[in-house]
Amino acid sequence: MSTEAHPILVEATRGERVESVHRGRLVVVDSRGDSVLAIGDVDSAVYPRSAVKPLQALVLVESGAVDAFGLGDREIALACASHGGEPRHVELVGRWIGHVGLSPAALECGVHWPYHEASQRQLAALGGEPTTLHNNCSGKHAGFLTVARHLGIDHSDYVAADHPLQRLVRAALAEMCDLDAESLPYGIDGCAIPTYAMPLRAVALGMARLARPDDLPAGRQQAARRICAAMSAEPFLVAGSGRYCTELMTALGPRAVVKTGAEGVYTAALPELGLGVALKCDDGASRAAELMMTAVLRHLGVFDREAATRAPALERVVIRNRQGTEVGALRPTGPLA
């Protein structure tokens, strides 16, 4: 697929000139799959990566694992998170893993330094080393392990595509997105689990059903509503200080559940409108994908004047030089202008 078919949706200016452009595609659908807005080729597949964590978390809630272990909004939000590895994130995941009778060694997500720069510097200054708890996906993996413990599934190698746990997650994802679970092609995500190639429109449908789950089975309806409520109640845990998802959900409250994925993918569930959003910036740039999401939410009336007042930096993204001087900006263009 040639990305030249996709329009330029974001421009980066420097001085009076456009310095760079970002092409992309996006789609907004309702819970029946009817399109409200579609730009570019939205029927070809993308790897949604972490942007579908709220859908992957359905198994954690509907299996009864959350209630069985006495967990709540904080753990559900962490299961949907791509967190920055700040102390609160790390401490909460650590307590959670201990609560279900395991240690951080059970997490198979791998190790990296905290994304949050101040937390990274603090850890290094104290002579510490990152652990699996610092991995941005550690909450999702804690959720996987919790399900395994609750259902009595051997959790060893739980990241493998043919593991019973991943089959449960794949089935829930496919059902929400109207896809065949057995024919989904996949690659391996950064945290070692499968990431499935899915049409962008199908991803948006899954998020729309999360936003308005009325036609889903009763257990899944409840799970979807609890996930949206938890992410709205605990936006810091979903990402962290200064992060787009946290800032946007803090500004919008329960009107939008927003989730980033790697390589310029974003999703949103809009409970009040009953809509789902999925988008991808072709070159994988988060800076453009974030502005695309803000522009879509503005177009839908979700990111309104009140939200812009609370989080003005999400709508007007300034480019500064090393002295802190404003030298340019990002701006939506084409169909998003």
C-alpha positions as CSV (number, residue, x, y, z in Angstrom):
1,M,0.0,0.0,0.0
2,S,1.4,3.4,-1.0
3,T,1.0,6.0,1.7
4,E,0.9,8.7,-1.0
5,A,-2.8,7.9,-1.2
6,H,-3.2,9.4,2.3
7,P,-3.6,13.1,2.7
8,I,-1.2,15.4,4.5
9,L,-2.9,15.9,7.9
10,V,-0.3,17.8,9.9
11,E,2.3,20.4,9.0
12,A,5.4,21.5,11.0
13,T,6.3,25.1,10.4
14,R,9.6,27.0,11.1
15,G,9.3,30.7,10.7
16,E,7.0,31.4,7.8
17,R,7.6,28.1,6.0
18,V,6.3,24.6,6.2
19,E,9.4,22.4,7.1
20,S,7.8,19.0,7.3
21,V,4.5,17.2,6.7
22,H,2.9,14.1,8.1
23,R,0.4,12.0,6.1
24,G,-2.1,9.8,7.8
25,R,-5.5,8.1,7.9
26,L,-8.3,8.0,10.4
27,V,-11.8,6.7,10.9
28,V,-14.7,7.3,13.3
29,V,-17.5,4.7,13.5
30,D,-20.5,4.0,15.7
31,S,-21.1,0.6,17.5
32,R,-22.8,-0.7,14.4
33,G,-19.8,0.0,12.2
34,D,-21.3,2.9,10.3
35,S,-18.8,5.5,9.4
36,V,-19.0,9.0,10.8
37,L,-15.7,10.2,9.3
38,A,-13.1,8.4,7.2
39,I,-9.9,9.9,5.7
40,G,-7.4,7.8,3.7
41,D,-7.4,4.1,3.3
42,V,-9.0,2.8,6.5
43,D,-9.7,-0.7,5.4
44,S,-6.0,-1.8,5.1
45,A,-4.4,-3.3,8.1
46,V,-2.2,-1.7,10.8
47,Y,-0.5,-3.1,13.9
48,P,-2.5,-1.2,16.6
49,R,0.1,-2.0,19.2
50,S,-0.7,-0.6,22.6
51,A,-3.7,1.4,21.3
52,V,-5.9,-1.7,21.9
53,K,-4.9,-2.3,25.5
54,P,-8.4,-1.4,26.7
55,L,-9.8,-4.2,24.5
56,Q,-7.1,-6.6,25.7
57,A,-8.1,-5.8,29.3
58,L,-11.6,-7.1,28.8
59,V,-10.5,-10.6,29.7
60,L,-9.1,-9.3,33.0
61,V,-12.5,-7.9,34.1
62,E,-15.0,-10.3,32.5
63,S,-13.2,-13.4,33.7
64,G,-13.9,-12.3,37.3
65,A,-10.2,-11.9,38.1
66,V,-10.5,-8.3,39.2
67,D,-13.2,-9.0,41.7
68,A,-11.7,-12.3,42.8
69,F,-8.5,-10.5,43.9
70,G,-10.3,-7.4,45.3
71,L,-8.7,-5.1,42.6
72,G,-10.2,-1.8,41.4
73,D,-9.9,1.2,39.1
74,R,-6.2,1.6,39.7
75,E,-5.3,-1.9,38.5
76,I,-7.7,-1.8,35.6
77,A,-6.2,1.6,34.5
78,L,-2.7,0.1,34.8
79,A,-3.8,-2.9,32.7
80,C,-4.6,-0.4,29.9
81,A,-1.5,1.7,30.4
82,S,1.6,2.6,28.5
83,H,3.0,4.2,31.7
84,G,6.2,6.3,32.1
85,G,7.8,4.2,34.8
86,E,7.2,6.9,37.5
87,P,7.5,5.8,41.1
88,R,3.8,5.6,41.6
89,H,3.4,3.3,38.5
90,V,6.2,1.0,39.6
91,E,5.1,0.8,43.2
92,L,1.5,0.0,42.2
93,V,2.4,-2.7,39.7
94,G,4.8,-4.2,42.3
95,R,2.1,-4.3,45.0
96,W,-0.3,-5.8,42.5
97,I,2.0,-8.6,41.4
98,G,2.7,-9.4,45.1
99,H,-1.0,-9.4,45.9
100,V,-1.6,-12.2,43.4
101,G,1.2,-14.2,44.8
102,L,4.0,-13.6,42.2
103,S,7.2,-11.6,41.9
104,P,8.4,-9.2,39.2
105,A,10.4,-12.1,37.8
106,A,7.1,-13.6,36.5
107,L,6.6,-10.6,34.2
108,E,7.8,-11.5,30.6
109,C,7.6,-8.0,29.2
110,G,11.3,-7.3,29.3
111,V,13.2,-4.4,30.9
112,H,13.8,-0.8,29.9
113,W,14.5,2.5,31.6
114,P,11.6,4.7,32.6
115,Y,10.2,6.8,29.8
116,H,9.7,9.6,32.3
117,E,13.0,11.5,32.2
118,A,13.0,12.7,35.8
119,S,12.3,9.2,37.1
120,Q,15.0,7.8,34.9
121,R,17.5,10.3,36.3
122,Q,16.4,9.6,39.8
123,L,16.8,5.9,39.4
124,A,20.3,6.3,37.9
125,A,21.3,8.8,40.6
126,L,20.4,6.3,43.3
127,G,22.5,3.6,41.6
128,G,19.4,1.6,40.6
129,E,18.8,-0.4,37.5
130,P,15.4,-0.8,35.8
131,T,13.3,-3.9,36.3
132,T,10.3,-5.4,34.5
133,L,8.2,-3.2,36.7
134,H,9.5,-0.1,34.9
135,N,8.4,-1.5,31.5
136,N,5.6,0.7,30.1
137,C,3.6,-2.5,29.6
138,S,4.1,-4.0,33.1
139,G,0.5,-3.2,34.1
140,K,-0.9,-5.1,31.1
141,H,1.3,-8.0,31.9
142,A,0.3,-7.9,35.5
143,G,-3.3,-8.2,34.2
144,F,-2.4,-11.2,32.1
145,L,-0.8,-12.9,35.1
146,T,-3.8,-12.1,37.3
147,V,-6.1,-13.8,34.8
148,A,-3.8,-16.9,34.7
149,R,-3.8,-17.1,38.5
150,H,-7.6,-16.8,38.7
151,L,-8.3,-19.4,36.0
152,G,-5.6,-21.8,37.1
153,I,-3.6,-21.5,33.9
154,D,0.1,-22.2,33.9
155,H,1.6,-18.7,33.4
156,S,5.0,-19.8,32.0
157,D,5.6,-18.4,28.5
158,Y,2.2,-16.6,28.7
159,V,3.4,-14.2,26.0
160,A,3.3,-16.9,23.3
161,A,0.6,-16.6,20.6
162,D,-0.6,-20.2,21.3
163,H,-0.7,-19.9,25.1
164,P,-4.2,-20.3,26.4
165,L,-4.1,-16.8,27.9
166,Q,-3.2,-15.2,24.6
167,R,-5.9,-17.2,22.9
168,L,-8.5,-15.7,25.3
169,V,-7.1,-12.2,24.6
170,R,-7.1,-12.7,20.8
171,A,-10.7,-14.0,20.9
172,A,-12.0,-11.0,22.8
173,L,-10.1,-8.6,20.5
174,A,-11.5,-10.3,17.4
175,E,-15.1,-10.4,18.7
176,M,-15.0,-6.7,19.5
177,C,-13.6,-5.9,16.1
178,D,-15.7,-8.3,14.0
179,L,-12.7,-10.3,12.8
180,D,-11.8,-14.0,12.6
181,A,-9.5,-14.8,15.5
182,E,-8.0,-17.8,13.8
183,S,-6.9,-15.9,10.7
184,L,-5.4,-12.8,12.1
185,P,-1.8,-12.3,11.0
186,Y,0.5,-11.1,13.7
187,G,4.0,-9.8,14.6
188,I,5.7,-9.5,18.0
189,D,5.1,-6.4,20.0
190,G,7.8,-4.6,22.0
191,C,6.7,-6.3,25.2
192,A,6.8,-9.8,23.5
193,I,3.1,-10.5,23.1
194,P,1.5,-10.9,19.7
195,T,0.3,-7.7,18.0
196,Y,-2.3,-8.5,15.3
197,A,-2.6,-6.8,11.9
198,M,-6.1,-5.3,11.8
199,P,-8.0,-3.0,9.5
200,L,-8.1,0.5,11.0
201,R,-11.9,0.5,10.6
202,A,-12.1,-2.7,12.7
203,V,-10.0,-1.2,15.4
204,A,-12.4,1.8,15.5
205,L,-15.3,-0.5,15.7
206,G,-13.8,-2.3,18.8
207,M,-13.4,1.1,20.5
208,A,-17.0,2.1,19.6
209,R,-18.3,-1.0,21.2
210,L,-16.2,-0.3,24.2
211,A,-17.8,3.2,24.3
212,R,-21.3,1.9,23.9
213,P,-21.5,-1.8,24.7
214,D,-25.3,-2.1,24.8
215,D,-25.4,-4.9,22.2
216,L,-22.7,-7.0,23.9
217,P,-23.3,-9.9,26.2
218,A,-24.0,-8.8,29.8
219,G,-20.7,-9.7,31.2
220,R,-18.8,-7.9,28.5
221,Q,-21.1,-4.8,28.8
222,Q,-20.1,-4.5,32.4
223,A,-16.4,-5.1,31.7
224,A,-16.4,-2.4,28.9
225,R,-18.1,0.2,31.2
226,R,-15.7,-0.6,34.1
227,I,-12.7,-0.2,31.8
228,C,-13.9,3.2,30.5
229,A,-14.7,4.4,34.0
230,A,-11.4,3.3,35.4
231,M,-9.3,5.0,32.7
232,S,-11.3,8.2,33.2
233,A,-10.9,8.0,37.0
234,E,-7.2,7.3,36.9
235,P,-5.7,9.1,33.8
236,F,-2.3,9.5,35.4
237,L,-1.9,5.7,35.7
238,V,-2.7,5.3,32.0
239,A,0.4,7.3,30.9
240,G,1.9,9.8,33.3
241,S,3.2,13.3,33.9
242,G,3.0,15.5,30.8
243,R,1.8,12.7,28.6
244,Y,-0.8,13.3,26.0
245,C,-3.3,10.5,27.0
246,T,-3.2,11.7,30.7
247,E,-3.5,15.4,29.8
248,L,-6.4,14.9,27.4
249,M,-8.4,12.6,29.6
250,T,-7.8,14.9,32.6
251,A,-9.2,17.8,30.5
252,L,-12.2,15.8,29.0
253,G,-13.2,13.6,32.0
254,P,-15.5,10.7,31.0
255,R,-16.2,12.1,27.6
256,A,-13.2,10.3,26.0
257,V,-11.0,7.4,26.8
258,V,-7.8,7.8,24.7
259,K,-4.9,5.4,24.2
260,T,-1.6,5.7,22.4
261,G,0.1,2.9,20.5
262,A,3.6,2.8,19.0
263,E,4.3,4.0,15.5
264,G,1.8,6.8,15.3
265,V,-1.4,4.8,16.2
266,Y,-4.1,6.3,18.5
267,T,-7.5,5.1,19.5
268,A,-10.4,6.7,21.4
269,A,-13.7,5.6,22.9
270,L,-16.3,8.3,23.2
271,P,-19.0,7.1,25.6
272,E,-21.3,10.1,25.3
273,L,-21.4,9.9,21.5
274,G,-21.1,6.1,21.3
275,L,-18.2,6.4,18.8
276,G,-14.8,4.9,18.3
277,V,-11.8,6.5,16.7
278,A,-8.7,4.9,15.2
279,L,-5.9,6.7,13.4
280,K,-2.4,6.2,12.2
281,C,0.3,8.7,11.2
282,D,2.1,7.1,8.3
283,D,5.6,8.0,9.4
284,G,5.0,6.8,13.0
285,A,5.4,10.3,14.5
286,S,3.6,10.6,17.9
287,R,3.7,14.4,17.7
288,A,1.5,14.3,14.6
289,A,-0.7,11.5,15.7
290,E,-1.5,13.4,18.9
291,L,-2.5,16.5,17.0
292,M,-4.6,14.4,14.6
293,M,-6.5,13.0,17.6
294,T,-7.1,16.5,19.1
295,A,-8.3,17.8,15.7
296,V,-10.7,14.8,15.3
297,L,-12.1,15.4,18.8
298,R,-12.5,19.1,18.0
299,H,-14.3,18.2,14.8
300,L,-16.7,15.9,16.8
301,G,-17.3,18.6,19.4
302,V,-15.6,16.7,22.2
303,F,-12.5,18.9,22.5
304,D,-14.4,22.1,23.0
305,R,-13.5,25.5,24.3
306,E,-13.6,24.3,27.9
307,A,-11.2,21.5,27.2
308,A,-8.9,23.8,25.1
309,T,-8.8,26.2,28.1
310,R,-7.8,23.3,30.4
311,A,-5.2,21.9,28.0
312,P,-4.2,24.6,25.5
313,A,-0.9,22.9,24.6
314,L,-2.8,19.9,23.1
315,E,-4.4,22.1,20.4
316,R,-1.5,24.5,19.7
317,V,1.7,22.5,19.7
318,V,4.7,24.9,19.8
319,I,8.2,24.0,18.4
320,R,11.0,25.7,20.5
321,N,14.7,25.9,20.1
322,R,17.3,25.0,22.7
323,Q,16.9,28.5,24.3
324,G,13.2,27.9,24.7
325,T,12.2,30.4,22.0
326,E,9.2,29.6,19.9
327,V,10.4,29.0,16.3
328,G,7.5,27.1,14.8
329,A,4.4,25.0,15.4
330,L,2.5,21.9,14.4
331,R,-0.9,22.5,12.8
332,P,-3.6,20.3,11.4
333,T,-4.1,20.8,7.7
334,G,-6.1,19.3,4.7
335,P,-9.3,17.7,5.9
336,L,-8.4,18.3,9.6
337,A,-7.8,22.1,9.2
